Amino acid sequence: MTMILHITSLEQWEKAKSIGIYRGDTLDSQGYIHCSTARQIIKVADALYPNQKGLALLCIEAEKVKAKILYEGYGAEESYPHIYGPLNIDAVVKAVRFEPNADGKFRLPKSVADFGE
């Protein structure tokens, strides 16, 4: 099982659960939903969501995603998983509250770290 991760607001996740599909902030504007691996997610969270509260971390089983997933790079450093279509919520095997520590930085929740990559 391959797990990929996505950060969203708790509000967006609750809305997605009620309609059965998740589109995120970027599917319509960029054509895909940004995701990360477990090794990448803290760097992404610290860079894009400093000190933000009210977030959810979606743990997505890649094999259950109906839309195409491509790993694409930013420069020569590393590639990130992108979901090219709406995310079927049954592919989300776990969603956990994701908030920064007192220093404003994020840490991978133990329940996610134990889940595996």
Rosetta constraint file for C-alpha pairs under 8 A:
AtomPair CA 1 CA 61 HARMONIC 6.63 0.50
AtomPair CA 1 CA 62 HARMONIC 7.42 0.50
AtomPair CA 1 CA 63 HARMONIC 7.00 0.50
AtomPair CA 1 CA 117 HARMONIC 7.82 0.50
AtomPair CA 2 CA 61 HARMONIC 5.86 0.50
AtomPair CA 2 CA 62 HARMONIC 5.53 0.50
AtomPair CA 2 CA 63 HARMONIC 6.90 0.50
AtomPair CA 2 CA 117 HARMONIC 5.97 0.50
AtomPair CA 3 CA 37 HARMONIC 7.07 0.50
AtomPair CA 3 CA 38 HARMONIC 7.82 0.50
AtomPair CA 3 CA 59 HARMONIC 6.41 0.50
AtomPair CA 3 CA 60 HARMONIC 5.48 0.50
AtomPair CA 3 CA 61 HARMONIC 4.84 0.50
AtomPair CA 3 CA 62 HARMONIC 5.82 0.50
AtomPair CA 3 CA 116 HARMONIC 7.23 0.50
AtomPair CA 3 CA 117 HARMONIC 5.03 0.50
AtomPair CA 4 CA 35 HARMONIC 6.36 0.50
AtomPair CA 4 CA 36 HARMONIC 5.71 0.50
AtomPair CA 4 CA 37 HARMONIC 4.99 0.50
AtomPair CA 4 CA 38 HARMONIC 6.93 0.50
AtomPair CA 4 CA 59 HARMONIC 6.08 0.50
AtomPair CA 4 CA 60 HARMONIC 5.21 0.50
AtomPair CA 4 CA 61 HARMONIC 6.58 0.50
AtomPair CA 4 CA 62 HARMONIC 6.37 0.50
AtomPair CA 4 CA 81 HARMONIC 7.27 0.50
AtomPair CA 4 CA 117 HARMONIC 7.32 0.50
AtomPair CA 5 CA 35 HARMONIC 5.39 0.50
AtomPair CA 5 CA 36 HARMONIC 5.14 0.50
AtomPair CA 5 CA 37 HARMONIC 5.90 0.50
AtomPair CA 5 CA 38 HARMONIC 6.76 0.50
AtomPair CA 5 CA 41 HARMONIC 7.02 0.50
AtomPair CA 5 CA 57 HARMONIC 6.68 0.50
AtomPair CA 5 CA 58 HARMONIC 5.50 0.50
AtomPair CA 5 CA 59 HARMONIC 4.92 0.50
AtomPair CA 5 CA 60 HARMONIC 5.93 0.50
AtomPair CA 6 CA 34 HARMONIC 6.80 0.50
AtomPair CA 6 CA 35 HARMONIC 4.74 0.50
AtomPair CA 6 CA 36 HARMONIC 6.39 0.50
AtomPair CA 6 CA 41 HARMONIC 7.97 0.50
AtomPair CA 6 CA 57 HARMONIC 5.76 0.50
AtomPair CA 6 CA 58 HARMONIC 5.10 0.50
AtomPair CA 6 CA 59 HARMONIC 6.93 0.50
AtomPair CA 6 CA 60 HARMONIC 7.74 0.50
AtomPair CA 7 CA 35 HARMONIC 7.70 0.50
AtomPair CA 7 CA 45 HARMONIC 7.67 0.50
AtomPair CA 7 CA 55 HARMONIC 6.79 0.50
AtomPair CA 7 CA 56 HARMONIC 5.83 0.50
AtomPair CA 7 CA 57 HARMONIC 4.76 0.50
AtomPair CA 7 CA 58 HARMONIC 6.29 0.50
AtomPair CA 8 CA 12 HARMONIC 6.60 0.50
AtomPair CA 8 CA 13 HARMONIC 6.78 0.50
AtomPair CA 8 CA 24 HARMONIC 7.17 0.50
AtomPair CA 8 CA 55 HARMONIC 5.65 0.50
AtomPair CA 8 CA 56 HARMONIC 5.36 0.50
AtomPair CA 8 CA 57 HARMONIC 6.57 0.50
AtomPair CA 8 CA 58 HARMONIC 7.63 0.50
AtomPair CA 9 CA 13 HARMONIC 6.34 0.50
AtomPair CA 9 CA 54 HARMONIC 5.85 0.50
AtomPair CA 9 CA 55 HARMONIC 4.28 0.50
AtomPair CA 9 CA 56 HARMONIC 5.55 0.50
AtomPair CA 10 CA 14 HARMONIC 6.16 0.50
AtomPair CA 10 CA 54 HARMONIC 5.66 0.50
AtomPair CA 10 CA 55 HARMONIC 5.16 0.50
AtomPair CA 10 CA 56 HARMONIC 5.16 0.50
AtomPair CA 10 CA 97 HARMONIC 7.53 0.50
AtomPair CA 11 CA 15 HARMONIC 6.28 0.50
AtomPair CA 11 CA 54 HARMONIC 7.87 0.50
AtomPair CA 12 CA 16 HARMONIC 6.14 0.50
AtomPair CA 12 CA 24 HARMONIC 7.42 0.50
AtomPair CA 13 CA 17 HARMONIC 6.22 0.50
AtomPair CA 13 CA 22 HARMONIC 7.35 0.50
AtomPair CA 13 CA 56 HARMONIC 7.28 0.50
AtomPair CA 14 CA 18 HARMONIC 6.41 0.50
AtomPair CA 15 CA 19 HARMONIC 6.53 0.50
AtomPair CA 16 CA 20 HARMONIC 5.70 0.50
AtomPair CA 16 CA 21 HARMONIC 5.24 0.50
AtomPair CA 16 CA 22 HARMONIC 4.86 0.50
AtomPair CA 16 CA 23 HARMONIC 7.79 0.50
AtomPair CA 16 CA 89 HARMONIC 7.48 0.50
AtomPair CA 17 CA 21 HARMONIC 6.79 0.50
AtomPair CA 17 CA 22 HARMONIC 7.67 0.50
AtomPair CA 17 CA 89 HARMONIC 6.80 0.50
AtomPair CA 20 CA 88 HARMONIC 6.79 0.50
AtomPair CA 20 CA 89 HARMONIC 5.93 0.50
AtomPair CA 21 CA 86 HARMONIC 6.41 0.50
AtomPair CA 21 CA 87 HARMONIC 5.80 0.50
AtomPair CA 21 CA 88 HARMONIC 5.05 0.50
AtomPair CA 21 CA 89 HARMONIC 5.53 0.50
AtomPair CA 22 CA 86 HARMONIC 5.74 0.50
AtomPair CA 22 CA 87 HARMONIC 5.00 0.50
AtomPair CA 22 CA 88 HARMONIC 6.53 0.50
AtomPair CA 22 CA 89 HARMONIC 6.54 0.50
AtomPair CA 23 CA 27 HARMONIC 5.76 0.50
AtomPair CA 23 CA 28 HARMONIC 7.76 0.50
AtomPair CA 23 CA 33 HARMONIC 7.16 0.50
AtomPair CA 23 CA 85 HARMONIC 7.59 0.50
AtomPair CA 23 CA 86 HARMONIC 5.00 0.50
AtomPair CA 23 CA 87 HARMONIC 6.36 0.50
AtomPair CA 24 CA 33 HARMONIC 6.30 0.50
AtomPair CA 25 CA 29 HARMONIC 7.64 0.50
AtomPair CA 25 CA 33 HARMONIC 7.60 0.50
AtomPair CA 26 CA 30 HARMONIC 5.23 0.50
AtomPair CA 26 CA 31 HARMONIC 6.67 0.50
AtomPair CA 26 CA 32 HARMONIC 6.13 0.50
AtomPair CA 26 CA 33 HARMONIC 5.74 0.50
AtomPair CA 26 CA 34 HARMONIC 7.42 0.50
AtomPair CA 27 CA 31 HARMONIC 4.56 0.50
AtomPair CA 27 CA 32 HARMONIC 4.34 0.50
AtomPair CA 27 CA 33 HARMONIC 5.27 0.50
AtomPair CA 27 CA 84 HARMONIC 7.48 0.50
AtomPair CA 27 CA 85 HARMONIC 6.80 0.50
AtomPair CA 27 CA 86 HARMONIC 7.29 0.50
AtomPair CA 28 CA 32 HARMONIC 7.47 0.50
AtomPair CA 31 CA 84 HARMONIC 6.27 0.50
AtomPair CA 31 CA 85 HARMONIC 7.28 0.50
AtomPair CA 32 CA 82 HARMONIC 5.88 0.50
AtomPair CA 32 CA 83 HARMONIC 5.21 0.50
AtomPair CA 32 CA 84 HARMONIC 4.40 0.50
AtomPair CA 32 CA 85 HARMONIC 6.05 0.50
AtomPair CA 33 CA 82 HARMONIC 5.53 0.50
AtomPair CA 33 CA 83 HARMONIC 4.96 0.50
AtomPair CA 33 CA 84 HARMONIC 6.58 0.50
AtomPair CA 33 CA 85 HARMONIC 7.39 0.50
AtomPair CA 33 CA 86 HARMONIC 7.85 0.50
AtomPair CA 34 CA 80 HARMONIC 7.67 0.50
AtomPair CA 34 CA 81 HARMONIC 6.77 0.50
AtomPair CA 34 CA 82 HARMONIC 5.02 0.50
AtomPair CA 34 CA 83 HARMONIC 6.77 0.50
AtomPair CA 35 CA 80 HARMONIC 6.45 0.50
AtomPair CA 35 CA 81 HARMONIC 5.21 0.50
AtomPair CA 35 CA 82 HARMONIC 5.65 0.50
AtomPair CA 35 CA 83 HARMONIC 7.41 0.50
AtomPair CA 36 CA 40 HARMONIC 5.58 0.50
AtomPair CA 36 CA 41 HARMONIC 5.45 0.50
AtomPair CA 36 CA 44 HARMONIC 7.87 0.50
AtomPair CA 36 CA 80 HARMONIC 5.48 0.50
AtomPair CA 36 CA 81 HARMONIC 5.83 0.50
AtomPair CA 37 CA 41 HARMONIC 6.09 0.50
AtomPair CA 37 CA 80 HARMONIC 7.19 0.50
AtomPair CA 37 CA 81 HARMONIC 7.46 0.50
AtomPair CA 37 CA 117 HARMONIC 7.13 0.50
AtomPair CA 38 CA 42 HARMONIC 7.83 0.50
AtomPair CA 38 CA 108 HARMONIC 7.94 0.50
AtomPair CA 38 CA 113 HARMONIC 7.61 0.50
AtomPair CA 38 CA 117 HARMONIC 6.10 0.50
AtomPair CA 40 CA 44 HARMONIC 6.40 0.50
AtomPair CA 41 CA 45 HARMONIC 6.01 0.50
AtomPair CA 41 CA 108 HARMONIC 7.85 0.50
AtomPair CA 42 CA 46 HARMONIC 6.00 0.50
AtomPair CA 42 CA 106 HARMONIC 6.01 0.50
AtomPair CA 42 CA 107 HARMONIC 6.30 0.50
AtomPair CA 42 CA 108 HARMONIC 6.67 0.50
AtomPair CA 43 CA 47 HARMONIC 6.15 0.50
AtomPair CA 44 CA 48 HARMONIC 5.93 0.50
AtomPair CA 44 CA 49 HARMONIC 7.81 0.50
AtomPair CA 45 CA 49 HARMONIC 5.14 0.50
AtomPair CA 45 CA 50 HARMONIC 6.91 0.50
AtomPair CA 45 CA 106 HARMONIC 6.58 0.50
AtomPair CA 46 CA 50 HARMONIC 5.22 0.50
AtomPair CA 46 CA 104 HARMONIC 7.99 0.50
AtomPair CA 46 CA 105 HARMONIC 5.76 0.50
AtomPair CA 46 CA 106 HARMONIC 6.19 0.50
AtomPair CA 50 CA 100 HARMONIC 7.46 0.50
AtomPair CA 50 CA 104 HARMONIC 5.90 0.50
AtomPair CA 50 CA 105 HARMONIC 6.58 0.50
AtomPair CA 51 CA 99 HARMONIC 7.85 0.50
AtomPair CA 51 CA 100 HARMONIC 5.88 0.50
AtomPair CA 51 CA 104 HARMONIC 4.48 0.50
AtomPair CA 51 CA 105 HARMONIC 6.94 0.50
AtomPair CA 52 CA 99 HARMONIC 6.89 0.50
AtomPair CA 52 CA 100 HARMONIC 6.92 0.50
AtomPair CA 52 CA 104 HARMONIC 7.91 0.50
AtomPair CA 53 CA 98 HARMONIC 7.57 0.50
AtomPair CA 53 CA 99 HARMONIC 5.30 0.50
AtomPair CA 53 CA 100 HARMONIC 7.02 0.50
AtomPair CA 54 CA 97 HARMONIC 7.38 0.50
AtomPair CA 54 CA 98 HARMONIC 7.33 0.50
AtomPair CA 54 CA 99 HARMONIC 6.85 0.50
AtomPair CA 55 CA 97 HARMONIC 6.00 0.50
AtomPair CA 55 CA 98 HARMONIC 5.10 0.50
AtomPair CA 55 CA 99 HARMONIC 6.21 0.50
AtomPair CA 56 CA 95 HARMONIC 6.31 0.50
AtomPair CA 56 CA 96 HARMONIC 5.49 0.50
AtomPair CA 56 CA 97 HARMONIC 4.59 0.50
AtomPair CA 56 CA 98 HARMONIC 4.98 0.50
AtomPair CA 56 CA 99 HARMONIC 7.98 0.50
AtomPair CA 57 CA 95 HARMONIC 5.54 0.50
AtomPair CA 57 CA 96 HARMONIC 5.31 0.50
AtomPair CA 57 CA 97 HARMONIC 6.29 0.50
AtomPair CA 57 CA 98 HARMONIC 5.61 0.50
AtomPair CA 58 CA 92 HARMONIC 6.32 0.50
AtomPair CA 58 CA 93 HARMONIC 7.88 0.50
AtomPair CA 58 CA 94 HARMONIC 6.12 0.50
AtomPair CA 58 CA 95 HARMONIC 4.51 0.50
AtomPair CA 58 CA 96 HARMONIC 6.72 0.50
AtomPair CA 59 CA 92 HARMONIC 5.61 0.50
AtomPair CA 59 CA 93 HARMONIC 5.88 0.50
AtomPair CA 59 CA 94 HARMONIC 5.09 0.50
AtomPair CA 59 CA 95 HARMONIC 5.99 0.50
AtomPair CA 59 CA 112 HARMONIC 7.51 0.50
AtomPair CA 60 CA 65 HARMONIC 7.83 0.50
AtomPair CA 60 CA 91 HARMONIC 5.54 0.50
AtomPair CA 60 CA 92 HARMONIC 4.37 0.50
AtomPair CA 60 CA 93 HARMONIC 5.90 0.50
AtomPair CA 60 CA 94 HARMONIC 7.26 0.50
AtomPair CA 61 CA 65 HARMONIC 6.94 0.50
AtomPair CA 61 CA 91 HARMONIC 5.45 0.50
AtomPair CA 61 CA 92 HARMONIC 6.31 0.50
AtomPair CA 61 CA 93 HARMONIC 6.53 0.50
AtomPair CA 62 CA 69 HARMONIC 7.78 0.50
AtomPair CA 62 CA 91 HARMONIC 7.18 0.50
AtomPair CA 63 CA 91 HARMONIC 7.92 0.50
AtomPair CA 64 CA 90 HARMONIC 7.52 0.50
AtomPair CA 64 CA 91 HARMONIC 4.90 0.50
AtomPair CA 65 CA 69 HARMONIC 7.93 0.50
AtomPair CA 65 CA 87 HARMONIC 6.50 0.50
AtomPair CA 65 CA 88 HARMONIC 6.36 0.50
AtomPair CA 65 CA 91 HARMONIC 5.47 0.50
AtomPair CA 66 CA 87 HARMONIC 7.25 0.50
AtomPair CA 66 CA 88 HARMONIC 6.71 0.50
AtomPair CA 67 CA 83 HARMONIC 6.33 0.50
AtomPair CA 67 CA 84 HARMONIC 5.80 0.50
AtomPair CA 67 CA 85 HARMONIC 5.11 0.50
AtomPair CA 67 CA 86 HARMONIC 6.67 0.50
AtomPair CA 67 CA 87 HARMONIC 6.87 0.50
AtomPair CA 68 CA 83 HARMONIC 5.90 0.50
AtomPair CA 68 CA 84 HARMONIC 5.31 0.50
AtomPair CA 68 CA 85 HARMONIC 6.98 0.50
AtomPair CA 69 CA 81 HARMONIC 6.30 0.50
AtomPair CA 69 CA 82 HARMONIC 5.44 0.50
AtomPair CA 69 CA 83 HARMONIC 4.56 0.50
AtomPair CA 69 CA 84 HARMONIC 6.09 0.50
AtomPair CA 70 CA 80 HARMONIC 8.00 0.50
AtomPair CA 70 CA 81 HARMONIC 5.60 0.50
AtomPair CA 70 CA 82 HARMONIC 5.35 0.50
AtomPair CA 70 CA 83 HARMONIC 6.73 0.50
AtomPair CA 70 CA 84 HARMONIC 7.62 0.50
AtomPair CA 71 CA 79 HARMONIC 5.41 0.50
AtomPair CA 71 CA 80 HARMONIC 5.07 0.50
AtomPair CA 71 CA 81 HARMONIC 4.30 0.50
AtomPair CA 71 CA 82 HARMONIC 6.15 0.50
AtomPair CA 72 CA 78 HARMONIC 7.94 0.50
AtomPair CA 72 CA 79 HARMONIC 4.60 0.50
AtomPair CA 72 CA 80 HARMONIC 5.34 0.50
AtomPair CA 72 CA 81 HARMONIC 6.45 0.50
AtomPair CA 72 CA 82 HARMONIC 7.16 0.50
AtomPair CA 73 CA 77 HARMONIC 7.12 0.50
AtomPair CA 73 CA 78 HARMONIC 5.35 0.50
AtomPair CA 73 CA 79 HARMONIC 3.71 0.50
AtomPair CA 73 CA 80 HARMONIC 6.09 0.50
AtomPair CA 74 CA 78 HARMONIC 6.52 0.50
AtomPair CA 74 CA 79 HARMONIC 6.46 0.50
AtomPair CA 83 CA 87 HARMONIC 7.35 0.50
AtomPair CA 87 CA 91 HARMONIC 7.46 0.50
AtomPair CA 88 CA 92 HARMONIC 7.76 0.50
AtomPair CA 98 CA 106 HARMONIC 7.96 0.50
AtomPair CA 98 CA 109 HARMONIC 7.60 0.50
AtomPair CA 99 CA 106 HARMONIC 6.73 0.50
AtomPair CA 100 CA 104 HARMONIC 5.04 0.50
AtomPair CA 100 CA 105 HARMONIC 5.04 0.50
AtomPair CA 100 CA 106 HARMONIC 4.49 0.50
AtomPair CA 100 CA 107 HARMONIC 7.25 0.50
AtomPair CA 101 CA 105 HARMONIC 5.60 0.50
AtomPair CA 101 CA 106 HARMONIC 6.04 0.50
AtomPair CA 101 CA 107 HARMONIC 7.60 0.50
AtomPair CA 108 CA 112 HARMONIC 6.66 0.50
AtomPair CA 108 CA 113 HARMONIC 6.31 0.50
AtomPair CA 109 CA 113 HARMONIC 6.24 0.50
AtomPair CA 110 CA 114 HARMONIC 5.93 0.50
AtomPair CA 111 CA 115 HARMONIC 6.30 0.50
AtomPair CA 112 CA 116 HARMONIC 7.01 0.50
AtomPair CA 113 CA 117 HARMONIC 7.91 0.50
